[in-house]
Every structure is written in C-alpha cells, then in structure tokens.
C-alpha cells in the first residue's frame, strides 16, 4: 500500500491523475499494528550512553534522530553532502530517490566538528558503517546497543536466523533504528511543529504534504528543527 501511495502521489504531482485514490484507503489493522514505536527522551539518552566510546554509533544515532532518515542512507553519507558554511546537508535517499535538503542543527554540527578533518569530499562520514556489506548487519549492531541500554532483551544463545529475511514477519512492538525516524516526528510535533511540516522534514511520502509544502525553504525547516531538544545536554 505504501508503494502504491508513492506511485499514485507522484502521478498526481505530474498531472497524470487529478486525485490520488489511495488517500482514502484505510490500511489493514495488521499493518497499522506493526508500526514501530518512537523512543522517549529518556530512552534516547540511555541509547547514547550505551554507545559508550563508539563515537561513530553515537553520531549515527544523532543523525537518525535529528534528520529522521534511514540507517542505510546515513551509513553512506559522504562529506560532499555537508555544507558547513551554510549549515546544510543534502543527499538523495536510496529507497524513494527523493532529494533531501535539511539544516544541520547544533548537535549535528558539533558532532561533525569533532571529527578529523578531510580534504576528500567523497570520504564517508561514518567509515565503519559505510564498509558494511548489508544494512542488516548495522541493524544487528544497533540492536546490541539497545540491549546494552536495557530496551530489548538479548537473543537466546544459539539463536539462528531462519533465512527468511524480509519475508519473515517482525514482532508488532519491535523497536529498531527506524524508531528514531518516528522519534523525530514525535519530537517535532511536541515542539509545536505541525504534523505536515514534521513529515516533510523527515521525508515521509504524502501527496497532500507535497502539494501543500512545496514552498518550504531550508529556513522554514531550520526554524522548526531548532525547537528540538538537544539530547546531548540532557
């Protein structure tokens, strides 16, 4: 259904359809129930603490929280995506092909400033994450951080993958790196940002949002994102 909504929404934007028929379709209850929950501020501080001396994972968590982007996209971020002078970051998402341009809020700017300088614009910001062959391996690493933070239970010894991959259903209440994406929306809305603007910032596909907020500037997004809590100072 989400794939259909993206396609039909794009058809509306291109003038091929006058109305997106998927907008009025109610998702099946099983799909709604599987929505990942957002992390609370307390849980986020526990996750950051669980990262310990691993500054790369600490950076990935901060980027996931404040940009609301997927782990696979963040892992492949290069320095050329960052403009420190304008305080912006720009990249294209792999899943939707959408061009993202967002301001660098202070926690992210501070993190980038703490990294070793490089003259290579094609260097990866997160070197170890970028070298991972599959995003799934990064997801497993993040799960270990969640275990350390006391937010999920460790898998039983001898646990083996079924080999079913993405075809295997996830637990309805499962939390993962993707939960940071929901956390970003939740924090923005708690700070008084409208639901439409919050979803536009994290790149949620919605024909209604795209039509209403195509005029949003980076300054508009910056004003909204500056309302977010600085979790590094809690």
KALINPE-V14984 format. One record per pair of residues at least 24 apart in sequence whose C-alpha atoms are under 10 Angstrom apart, sorted by sequence separation. I is the first residue (numbers start at 0). J is the second residue. If there is no record, write none. Layout:
i/j
I/J
I/J
//
This chain:
i/j
0/24
68/92
69/93
150/174
151/175
196/220
200/224
0/25
1/26
69/94
83/108
0/26
38/64
197/223
0/27
81/108
196/223
197/224
83/111
192/220
83/112
135/164
145/174
0/30
81/111
145/175
192/222
193/223
68/99
145/176
192/223
142/174
191/223
192/224
66/99
78/111
142/175
190/223
66/100
141/175
142/176
190/224
192/226
66/101
141/176
188/223
190/225
191/226
192/227
65/101
66/102
139/175
187/223
190/226
191/227
65/102
66/103
138/175
139/176
187/224
189/226
190/227
65/103
66/104
138/176
186/224
187/225
188/226
189/227
190/228
65/104
78/117
81/120
137/176
138/177
187/226
188/227
189/228
65/105
78/118
79/119
80/120
186/226
187/227
62/103
65/106
66/107
78/119
79/120
80/121
183/224
186/227
187/228
62/104
65/107
77/119
78/120
79/121
186/228
77/120
78/121
79/122
80/123
81/124
62/106
77/121
78/122
79/123
80/124
183/227
61/106
62/107
76/121
77/122
78/123
79/124
61/107
76/122
77/123
78/124
75/122
76/123
77/124
78/125
58/106
59/107
62/110
75/123
76/124
77/125
58/107
61/110
74/123
75/124
76/125
77/126
73/123
74/124
75/125
76/126
73/124
74/125
75/126
58/110
73/125
74/126
75/127
76/128
77/129
57/110
58/111
74/127
75/128
76/129
74/128
75/129
55/110
73/128
74/129
75/130
54/110
73/129
74/130
75/131
71/128
72/129
74/131
70/128
71/129
54/113
55/114
54/114
71/131
74/134
71/133
72/134
71/134
74/137
70/134
71/135
59/124
69/134
70/135
58/124
59/125
71/137
58/125
70/137
71/138
70/138
55/124
56/125
59/128
55/125
54/125
55/126
56/127
70/141
55/127
56/128
55/128
56/137
60/141
59/141
56/140
56/141
56/144
5/95
50/141
2/95
50/143
51/144
49/143
50/144
46/141
49/144
50/145
48/144
49/145
51/147
47/144
49/146
50/147
46/144
47/145
49/147
50/148
102/200
45/144
46/145
48/147
49/148
101/200
45/145
46/146
48/148
49/149
99/199
100/200
101/201
46/147
47/148
99/200
43/145
45/147
46/148
99/201
100/202
42/145
45/148
46/149
99/202
44/148
45/149
46/150
98/202
43/148
45/150
97/202
42/148
70/176
97/203
42/149
69/176
70/177
95/202
97/204
42/150
68/176
69/177
95/203
68/177
69/178
70/179
95/204
67/177
69/179
70/180
92/202
67/178
68/179
69/180
38/150
64/176
67/179
68/180
63/176
64/177
66/179
67/180
68/181
63/177
64/178
65/179
66/180
67/181
63/178
64/179
65/180
67/182
68/183
101/216
102/217
60/176
63/179
64/180
67/183
100/216
101/217
102/218
59/176
62/179
63/180
64/181
65/182
66/183
67/184
100/217
101/218
102/219
104/221
61/179
62/180
63/181
64/182
65/183
66/184
101/219
102/220
103/221
104/222
60/179
63/182
64/183
65/184
101/220
102/221
105/224
63/183
64/184
100/220
101/221
102/222
104/224
105/225
65/186
103/224
104/225
64/186
65/187
102/224
103/225
104/226
106/228
107/229
101/224
102/225
104/227
106/229
105/229
106/230
104/229
106/231
105/231
106/232
67/197
87/217
67/198
86/217
68/200
69/201
67/200
68/201
66/200
67/201
68/202
87/221
33/168
35/170
36/171
65/200
66/201
67/202
68/203
86/221
33/169
34/170
35/171
36/172
38/174
43/179
65/201
66/202
67/203
33/170
34/171
35/172
36/173
37/174
38/175
64/201
32/170
33/171
34/172
35/173
36/174
37/175
38/176
63/201
32/171
33/172
34/173
35/174
36/175
37/176
43/182
31/171
32/172
33/173
34/174
35/175
37/177
38/178
39/179
30/171
35/176
36/177
37/178
38/179
29/171
35/177
36/178
37/179
38/180
40/182
35/178
36/179
37/180
38/181
39/182
34/178
35/179
36/180
37/181
38/182
35/180
36/181
37/182
38/183
35/181
36/182
37/183
39/185
40/186
34/181
35/182
37/184
38/185
39/186
37/185
38/186
36/185
37/186
66/224
65/224
65/225
65/227
65/228
65/229
65/230
64/230
61/229
61/230
61/231
22/205
47/230
22/206
47/231
22/207
44/230
19/206
43/230
44/231
18/206
19/207
40/228
43/231
44/232
40/229
41/230
44/233
40/230
43/233
41/233
40/233
12/206
9/204
11/206
12/207
8/204
9/205
10/206
11/207
8/205
9/206
12/209
5/203
6/204
7/205
8/206
12/210
5/204
7/206
8/207
11/210
4/204
5/205
6/206
9/209
4/205
5/206
8/209
2/204
4/206
8/210
1/204
1/205
//
